[in-house]
């Protein structure tokens, strides 16, 4: 009998629990919140120029004037701290017969010369190009000539960049 009472209590208790659970209802409206964190950090400023410019070939003469060539550049700025930039160029070798001009600036192997000056630029990729002119005066031999241009990018003022 004791066993029967325990079984009856369990069954009865189970029914009560079942009826209690079935009478619970959800609210018509629930609330919650999520915190979203993020951070924008300062990015890099880079300069990329054409890796090679080929002026072709011309016959030996007292003055060998090559046609102008275009050199493309790309300034990528994700710093958000400056507006405008200057690009300077300098020859990486000495050759007394060579004259290499970028835009209106004659390059030398001793001093860097300003070849591009932009007062403003956009966040991200900024592209441009410069004309290069090559001339040899007084060359006495036929051979392949190679010149190296060293480029340097300098950021301008510390103001907000246009977007």
C-alpha positions as CSV (number, residue, x, y, z in Angstrom):
1,X,0.0,0.0,0.0
2,X,2.8,2.3,0.8
3,X,4.2,1.6,-2.6
4,X,0.8,2.4,-4.1
5,X,0.6,5.7,-2.3
6,X,4.0,6.7,-3.5
7,X,3.1,5.8,-7.1
8,X,-0.1,7.8,-6.8
9,X,1.7,10.8,-5.3
10,X,4.2,10.7,-8.2
11,X,1.4,10.5,-10.8
12,X,-0.5,13.2,-9.1
13,X,2.5,15.3,-8.7
14,X,3.4,14.8,-12.3
15,X,-0.1,15.9,-13.3
16,X,0.2,19.0,-11.2
17,X,3.6,19.9,-12.8
18,X,2.1,19.2,-16.2
19,X,-0.8,21.5,-15.5
20,X,1.4,24.2,-14.1
21,X,3.7,24.1,-17.2
22,X,0.8,24.2,-19.6
23,X,-0.7,27.3,-18.0
24,X,2.5,29.4,-18.4
25,X,2.4,31.8,-21.4
26,X,5.0,33.9,-23.1
27,X,4.8,37.7,-23.0
28,X,3.7,39.5,-26.2
29,X,6.9,41.6,-26.2
30,X,10.4,40.7,-25.2
31,X,13.4,43.0,-24.9
32,X,17.2,42.4,-25.3
33,X,20.3,44.3,-26.2
34,X,23.6,43.6,-27.9
35,X,26.8,45.7,-27.5
36,X,28.7,46.1,-30.8
37,X,32.3,47.1,-30.5
38,X,34.6,48.2,-33.3
39,X,37.7,50.4,-33.8
40,X,39.0,52.2,-36.9
41,X,42.8,52.3,-36.8
42,X,45.3,54.3,-38.7
43,X,46.4,52.6,-41.9
44,X,49.5,52.8,-44.0
45,X,50.6,55.4,-46.5
46,X,52.4,53.9,-49.5
47,X,53.8,55.0,-52.8
48,X,54.0,52.6,-55.8
49,X,55.6,53.6,-59.1
50,X,56.0,51.8,-62.4
51,X,58.8,49.3,-61.8
52,X,60.3,49.8,-65.2
53,X,60.1,52.4,-68.0
54,X,61.6,51.5,-71.4
55,X,62.6,54.3,-73.7
56,X,63.4,51.9,-76.5
57,X,66.5,52.3,-78.7
58,X,68.0,55.1,-80.9
59,X,71.1,55.3,-83.1
60,X,74.3,56.8,-81.7
61,X,74.5,60.5,-82.4
62,X,76.0,63.6,-80.7
63,X,72.7,64.1,-79.0
64,X,70.4,61.1,-78.5
65,X,67.0,62.4,-77.5
66,X,64.4,59.7,-76.6
67,X,60.7,60.3,-76.8
68,X,58.9,61.1,-73.6
69,X,57.5,58.3,-71.6
70,X,54.8,58.2,-68.9
71,X,55.6,56.9,-65.4
72,X,52.5,56.0,-63.4
73,X,52.3,56.3,-59.6
74,X,49.8,55.4,-56.9
75,X,49.6,56.9,-53.5
76,X,47.6,54.9,-51.1
77,X,46.7,56.6,-47.8
78,X,44.5,55.1,-45.1
79,X,46.1,57.2,-42.3
80,X,43.4,59.7,-42.0
81,X,45.9,62.2,-40.6
82,X,47.2,64.2,-43.5
83,X,46.0,66.0,-46.6
84,X,48.2,66.4,-49.6
85,X,51.6,64.9,-50.4
86,X,54.8,65.6,-52.3
87,X,56.8,63.1,-54.3
88,X,60.5,63.8,-54.9
89,X,62.9,61.9,-57.2
90,X,66.6,61.5,-57.4
91,X,68.9,59.5,-59.6
92,X,70.5,56.5,-58.0
93,X,73.6,56.7,-60.2
94,X,75.9,59.2,-61.9
95,X,76.2,59.5,-65.7
96,X,77.6,62.8,-67.1
97,X,76.2,62.1,-70.5
98,X,72.6,61.6,-69.3
99,X,69.8,64.1,-68.8
100,X,66.7,62.7,-67.2
101,X,63.8,65.1,-66.6
102,X,60.5,64.3,-64.7
103,X,57.9,66.9,-65.7
104,X,59.8,70.1,-65.7
105,X,62.4,69.0,-63.1
106,X,65.9,67.9,-64.1
107,X,67.0,65.0,-61.8
108,X,70.4,64.8,-60.3
109,X,72.2,62.1,-58.3
110,X,72.9,64.4,-55.4
111,X,69.7,66.2,-54.6
112,X,66.1,65.1,-54.6
113,X,63.8,67.2,-56.7
114,X,60.1,67.7,-56.3
115,X,58.2,66.1,-59.2
116,X,54.7,66.0,-57.8
117,X,52.9,68.2,-55.3
118,X,49.3,67.6,-54.4
119,X,47.5,69.9,-52.0
120,X,44.7,67.5,-51.3
121,X,43.9,63.8,-51.8
122,X,41.2,61.3,-50.9
123,X,41.3,58.5,-48.3
124,X,42.3,55.4,-50.2
125,X,44.0,55.0,-53.6
126,X,45.1,58.1,-55.5
127,X,46.6,57.6,-59.0
128,X,48.6,59.9,-61.3
129,X,51.4,60.0,-63.8
130,X,54.4,62.0,-64.7
131,X,56.2,62.5,-68.0
132,X,59.8,61.5,-68.2
133,X,62.2,62.7,-70.8
134,X,65.6,61.1,-71.4
135,X,68.5,62.5,-73.4
136,X,72.2,61.5,-73.8
137,X,74.7,64.1,-75.0
138,X,78.2,63.1,-75.9
139,X,77.7,59.4,-75.7
140,X,80.6,57.7,-77.5
141,X,79.6,54.0,-77.4
142,X,76.7,51.8,-78.3
143,X,75.4,49.9,-75.3
144,X,72.4,49.4,-73.1
145,X,72.0,52.1,-70.5
146,X,70.1,51.7,-67.2
147,X,69.2,54.5,-64.9
148,X,67.7,54.2,-61.4
149,X,65.2,56.7,-60.0
150,X,64.8,56.8,-56.2
151,X,61.3,58.1,-55.2
152,X,60.2,59.5,-51.9
153,X,56.7,60.4,-50.7
154,X,56.3,63.0,-48.1
155,X,52.9,63.7,-46.5
156,X,51.9,67.4,-46.5
157,X,49.8,69.0,-43.7
158,X,48.3,67.4,-40.7
159,X,44.6,68.2,-41.5
160,X,41.6,66.0,-42.2
161,X,41.6,64.1,-45.5
162,X,38.8,64.8,-47.9
163,X,36.4,61.9,-48.3
